[in-house]
Each structure stands twice: as C-alpha cells, then as structure tokens.
Amino acid sequence: MTIWVNEQIDPSGMIHACIACCNESQAKDCHDSYENNLTETQKAAGWVARLRTVDSWDDVPVNSLKLN
C-alpha cells in the first residue's frame, strides 16, 4: 500500500503540519495547498512543503492527520 504524506517543515526541520492519505489525487491537492499557503517570507526563511510516500502507517509521523 502506498501512503502519501504531506508535510510543512520549518527551517530547523520541525514538522508544523502533516496530512497522510492513500489517495494520490487528494494528496497532490493537499500538497498544492501547502505550497500556496507558504508566504514568500517563509519560503525565503527556508520553510518547505514536502510530499513523500511511505509503505506503512507505522512510517507516518505520529502527529499527522490520517485520512483513509
């Protein structure tokens, strides 16, 4: 099973928002939203929106919103 994980990460590497789901289309829409919601100031400071995949719910960060 592929699980899509969206994260907004600050310059120190701390995850501030995380949503995980099994639907690729929904994950890409969420990623676009995360990207668009980062301000230019945040981007300049090193904030990033990351979309990655994992194979198990055990690999999803504990603090994430998990959508099925």
Helices and strands as residue ranges (DSSP letters): E 3-9, E 15-21, H 24-37, H 40-45, E 48-54, G 57-59, E 65-66
